[in-house]
Amino acid sequence: MHEQKPKRPVGRPAFKKGRAKSELFKMRVQPREMAQYERAAKASGVPISSWARDVLNRAVREPHD
């Protein structure tokens, strides 16, 4: 009989510590706020994560008084 080789895990290998390509940003919002954000993202035609990223990036680029 043939010896069975150990099965390799499914999926891509995990990134080494500190090598992830992006960070996860979590924020709690009220249901009413979330509904507003979802409507704004839908009106823009982009996923909510893209919409939120754009809004936050614009906010940090604008001059503050």
N, CA, C and O atoms as a GROMACS GRO file, in nm:
protein
  260
    1MET      N    1   0.082  -0.120   0.000
    1MET     CA    2   0.000   0.000   0.000
    1MET      C    3   0.086   0.126   0.000
    1MET      O    4   0.202   0.125   0.042
    2HIS      N    5   0.025   0.233  -0.049
    2HIS     CA    6   0.095   0.361  -0.052
    2HIS      C    7   0.077   0.434   0.080
    2HIS      O    8  -0.029   0.429   0.143
    3GLU      N    9   0.182   0.501   0.120
    3GLU     CA   10   0.171   0.584   0.240
    3GLU      C   11   0.097   0.713   0.205
    3GLU      O   12   0.121   0.772   0.100
    4GLN      N   13   0.008   0.755   0.291
    4GLN     CA   14  -0.066   0.877   0.265
    4GLN      C   15   0.015   0.996   0.316
    4GLN      O   16   0.067   0.996   0.427
    5LYS      N   17   0.024   1.098   0.230
    5LYS     CA   18   0.093   1.220   0.270
    5LYS      C   19  -0.003   1.304   0.354
    5LYS      O   20  -0.124   1.300   0.330
    6PRO      N   21   0.048   1.379   0.450
    6PRO     CA   22  -0.042   1.464   0.529
    6PRO      C   23  -0.107   1.569   0.437
    6PRO      O   24  -0.042   1.624   0.348
    7LYS      N   25  -0.236   1.596   0.460
    7LYS     CA   26  -0.308   1.693   0.379
    7LYS      C   27  -0.265   1.834   0.416
    7LYS      O   28  -0.243   1.866   0.533
    8ARG      N   29  -0.253   1.916   0.313
    8ARG     CA   30  -0.218   2.057   0.336
    8ARG      C   31  -0.345   2.134   0.369
    8ARG      O   32  -0.452   2.099   0.321
    9PRO      N   33  -0.334   2.238   0.452
    9PRO     CA   34  -0.452   2.317   0.485
    9PRO      C   35  -0.510   2.385   0.360
    9PRO      O   36  -0.437   2.418   0.267
   10VAL      N   37  -0.640   2.406   0.360
   10VAL     CA   38  -0.708   2.472   0.250
   10VAL      C   39  -0.687   2.623   0.262
   10VAL      O   40  -0.683   2.677   0.372
   11GLY      N   41  -0.675   2.690   0.149
   11GLY     CA   42  -0.661   2.837   0.149
   11GLY      C   43  -0.518   2.883   0.145
   11GLY      O   44  -0.424   2.804   0.148
   12ARG      N   45  -0.504   3.014   0.138
   12ARG     CA   46  -0.370   3.072   0.132
   12ARG      C   47  -0.307   3.072   0.271
   12ARG      O   48  -0.379   3.080   0.371
   13PRO      N   49  -0.176   3.065   0.279
   13PRO     CA   50  -0.110   3.071   0.409
   13PRO      C   51  -0.131   3.206   0.475
   13PRO      O   52  -0.145   3.308   0.406
   14ALA      N   53  -0.134   3.208   0.605
   14ALA     CA   54  -0.152   3.334   0.678
   14ALA      C   55  -0.028   3.422   0.660
   14ALA      O   56   0.082   3.372   0.639
   15PHE      N   57  -0.049   3.554   0.669
   15PHE     CA   58   0.064   3.646   0.666
   15PHE      C   59   0.147   3.628   0.792
   15PHE      O   60   0.094   3.591   0.897
   16LYS      N   61   0.276   3.654   0.782
   16LYS     CA   62   0.360   3.653   0.900
   16LYS      C   63   0.320   3.772   0.986
   16LYS      O   64   0.266   3.870   0.936
   17LYS      N   65   0.345   3.763   1.114
   17LYS     CA   66   0.306   3.869   1.206
   17LYS      C   67   0.364   4.003   1.160
   17LYS      O   68   0.484   4.013   1.131
   18GLY      N   69   0.279   4.105   1.155
   18GLY     CA   70   0.322   4.237   1.113
   18GLY      C   71   0.326   4.258   0.963
   18GLY      O   72   0.366   4.365   0.918
   19ARG      N   73   0.284   4.160   0.884
   19ARG     CA   74   0.293   4.171   0.739
   19ARG      C   75   0.156   4.183   0.670
   19ARG      O   76   0.149   4.180   0.548
   20ALA      N   77   0.049   4.195   0.746
   20ALA     CA   78  -0.084   4.206   0.687
   20ALA      C   79  -0.091   4.329   0.599
   20ALA      O   80  -0.025   4.430   0.626
   21LYS      N   81  -0.170   4.322   0.492
   21LYS     CA   82  -0.178   4.432   0.397
   21LYS      C   83  -0.270   4.544   0.443
   21LYS      O   84  -0.260   4.656   0.393
   22SER      N   85  -0.359   4.517   0.537
   22SER     CA   86  -0.448   4.621   0.584
   22SER      C   87  -0.485   4.596   0.730
   22SER      O   88  -0.460   4.489   0.785
   23GLU      N   89  -0.546   4.697   0.789
   23GLU     CA   90  -0.590   4.688   0.927
   23GLU      C   91  -0.742   4.684   0.929
   23GLU      O   92  -0.807   4.729   0.834
   24LEU      N   93  -0.798   4.630   1.034
   24LEU     CA   94  -0.942   4.627   1.052
   24LEU      C   95  -0.979   4.739   1.148
   24LEU      O   96  -0.922   4.749   1.256
   25PHE      N   97  -1.076   4.822   1.109
   25PHE     CA   98  -1.120   4.935   1.189
   25PHE      C   99  -1.265   4.910   1.228
   25PHE      O  100  -1.353   4.906   1.142
   26LYS      N  101  -1.290   4.893   1.356
   26LYS     CA  102  -1.426   4.869   1.404
   26LYS      C  103  -1.476   4.994   1.476
   26LYS      O  104  -1.400   5.063   1.545
   27MET      N  105  -1.605   5.022   1.459
   27MET     CA  106  -1.663   5.138   1.524
   27MET      C  107  -1.810   5.107   1.552
   27MET      O  108  -1.881   5.058   1.465
   28ARG      N  109  -1.854   5.135   1.672
   28ARG     CA  110  -1.995   5.116   1.705
   28ARG      C  111  -2.071   5.242   1.667
   28ARG      O  112  -2.027   5.353   1.694
   29VAL      N  113  -2.186   5.223   1.603
   29VAL     CA  114  -2.272   5.333   1.565
   29VAL      C  115  -2.416   5.298   1.601
   29VAL      O  116  -2.451   5.181   1.616
   30GLN      N  117  -2.497   5.399   1.613
   30GLN     CA  118  -2.639   5.379   1.640
   30GLN      C  119  -2.706   5.324   1.514
   30GLN      O  120  -2.660   5.352   1.403
   31PRO      N  121  -2.814   5.247   1.529
   31PRO     CA  122  -2.884   5.193   1.412
   31PRO      C  123  -2.925   5.301   1.312
   31PRO      O  124  -2.918   5.280   1.191
   32ARG      N  125  -2.968   5.415   1.361
   32ARG     CA  126  -3.009   5.525   1.273
   32ARG      C  127  -2.889   5.576   1.191
   32ARG      O  128  -2.902   5.606   1.072
   33GLU      N  129  -2.774   5.587   1.257
   33GLU     CA  130  -2.653   5.631   1.186
   33GLU      C  131  -2.615   5.530   1.078
   33GLU      O  132  -2.583   5.568   0.965
   34MET      N  133  -2.620   5.402   1.112
   34MET     CA  134  -2.582   5.298   1.017
   34MET      C  135  -2.673   5.303   0.895
   34MET      O  136  -2.627   5.289   0.782
   35ALA      N  137  -2.801   5.323   0.917
   35ALA     CA  138  -2.896   5.333   0.806
   35ALA      C  139  -2.861   5.451   0.716
   35ALA      O  140  -2.868   5.440   0.594
   36GLN      N  141  -2.822   5.563   0.776
   36GLN     CA  142  -2.784   5.681   0.698
   36GLN      C  143  -2.657   5.652   0.617
   36GLN      O  144  -2.649   5.689   0.500
   37TYR      N  145  -2.560   5.588   0.678
   37TYR     CA  146  -2.435   5.555   0.609
   37TYR      C  147  -2.463   5.459   0.493
   37TYR      O  148  -2.407   5.475   0.384
   38GLU      N  149  -2.548   5.360   0.516
   38GLU     CA  150  -2.580   5.264   0.410
   38GLU      C  151  -2.650   5.334   0.293
   38GLU      O  152  -2.622   5.303   0.177
   39ARG      N  153  -2.742   5.427   0.323
   39ARG     CA  154  -2.810   5.500   0.215
   39ARG      C  155  -2.711   5.585   0.137
   39ARG      O  156  -2.717   5.591   0.014
   40ALA      N  157  -2.620   5.652   0.207
   40ALA     CA  158  -2.521   5.737   0.139
   40ALA      C  159  -2.430   5.653   0.051
   40ALA      O  160  -2.399   5.693  -0.062
   41ALA      N  161  -2.386   5.539   0.100
   41ALA     CA  162  -2.299   5.450   0.021
   41ALA      C  163  -2.373   5.399  -0.102
   41ALA      O  164  -2.318   5.396  -0.212
   42LYS      N  165  -2.498   5.359  -0.083
   42LYS     CA  166  -2.578   5.309  -0.195
   42LYS      C  167  -2.598   5.418  -0.300
   42LYS      O  168  -2.589   5.392  -0.420
   43ALA      N  169  -2.625   5.542  -0.254
   43ALA     CA  170  -2.643   5.653  -0.347
   43ALA      C  171  -2.514   5.682  -0.424
   43ALA      O  172  -2.520   5.727  -0.539
   44SER      N  173  -2.399   5.656  -0.363
   44SER     CA  174  -2.270   5.676  -0.428
   44SER      C  175  -2.233   5.559  -0.518
   44SER      O  176  -2.142   5.569  -0.600
   45GLY      N  177  -2.304   5.448  -0.503
   45GLY     CA  178  -2.278   5.331  -0.586
   45GLY      C  179  -2.155   5.252  -0.547
   45GLY      O  180  -2.095   5.184  -0.631
   46VAL      N  181  -2.116   5.261  -0.420
   46VAL     CA  182  -1.998   5.189  -0.373
   46VAL      C  183  -2.032   5.112  -0.246
   46VAL      O  184  -2.130   5.145  -0.178
   47PRO      N  185  -1.953   5.010  -0.212
   47PRO     CA  186  -1.975   4.940  -0.085
   47PRO      C  187  -1.954   5.037   0.032
   47PRO      O  188  -1.880   5.134   0.022
   48ILE      N  189  -2.020   5.008   0.143
   48ILE     CA  190  -2.012   5.098   0.259
   48ILE      C  191  -1.868   5.114   0.308
   48ILE      O  192  -1.833   5.223   0.355
   49SER      N  193  -1.785   5.011   0.300
   49SER     CA  194  -1.647   5.024   0.346
   49SER      C  195  -1.570   5.124   0.259
   49SER      O  196  -1.490   5.202   0.310
   50SER      N  197  -1.594   5.121   0.128
   50SER     CA  198  -1.528   5.217   0.039
   50SER      C  199  -1.578   5.358   0.065
   50SER      O  200  -1.500   5.454   0.066
   51TRP      N  201  -1.708   5.370   0.087
   51TRP     CA  202  -1.767   5.502   0.115
   51TRP      C  203  -1.708   5.559   0.244
   51TRP      O  204  -1.667   5.675   0.248
   52ALA      N  205  -1.704   5.478   0.349
   52ALA     CA  206  -1.652   5.524   0.479
   52ALA      C  207  -1.504   5.561   0.467
   52ALA      O  208  -1.461   5.662   0.523
   53ARG      N  209  -1.426   5.480   0.396
   53ARG     CA  210  -1.283   5.509   0.379
   53ARG      C  211  -1.264   5.643   0.309
   53ARG      O  212  -1.178   5.722   0.348
   54ASP      N  213  -1.343   5.669   0.205
   54ASP     CA  214  -1.334   5.794   0.131
   54ASP      C  215  -1.369   5.913   0.220
   54ASP      O  216  -1.300   6.014   0.219
   55VAL      N  217  -1.477   5.900   0.297
   55VAL     CA  218  -1.520   6.009   0.386
   55VAL      C  219  -1.412   6.038   0.491
   55VAL      O  220  -1.379   6.154   0.515
   56LEU      N  221  -1.357   5.934   0.552
   56LEU     CA  222  -1.253   5.953   0.654
   56LEU      C  223  -1.125   6.010   0.594
   56LEU      O  224  -1.063   6.098   0.655
   57ASN      N  225  -1.085   5.963   0.477
   57ASN     CA  226  -0.964   6.016   0.414
   57ASN      C  227  -0.979   6.163   0.376
   57ASN      O  228  -0.885   6.241   0.389
   58ARG      N  229  -1.098   6.200   0.328
   58ARG     CA  230  -1.122   6.342   0.297
   58ARG      C  231  -1.117   6.426   0.423
   58ARG      O  232  -1.067   6.539   0.421
   59ALA      N  233  -1.169   6.374   0.532
   59ALA     CA  234  -1.171   6.448   0.659
   59ALA      C  235  -1.030   6.475   0.710
   59ALA      O  236  -1.005   6.583   0.764
   60VAL      N  237  -0.938   6.383   0.694
   60VAL     CA  238  -0.802   6.406   0.745
   60VAL      C  239  -0.720   6.494   0.651
   60VAL      O  240  -0.620   6.551   0.694
   61ARG      N  241  -0.761   6.507   0.524
   61ARG     CA  242  -0.688   6.592   0.430
   61ARG      C  243  -0.733   6.736   0.437
   61ARG      O  244  -0.657   6.826   0.400
   62GLU      N  245  -0.855   6.762   0.485
   62GLU     CA  246  -0.907   6.898   0.490
   62GLU      C  247  -0.836   6.976   0.599
   62GLU      O  248  -0.805   6.921   0.705
   63PRO      N  249  -0.808   7.104   0.574
   63PRO     CA  250  -0.744   7.185   0.680
   63PRO      C  251  -0.841   7.206   0.796
   63PRO      O  252  -0.961   7.225   0.776
   64HIS      N  253  -0.787   7.202   0.915
   64HIS     CA  254  -0.868   7.223   1.035
   64HIS      C  255  -0.832   7.356   1.097
   64HIS      O  256  -0.716   7.398   1.096
   65ASP      N  257  -0.933   7.422   1.150
   65ASP     CA  258  -0.908   7.552   1.216
   65ASP      C  259  -0.864   7.534   1.358
   65ASP      O  260  -0.838   7.633   1.427
   0.00000   0.00000   0.00000
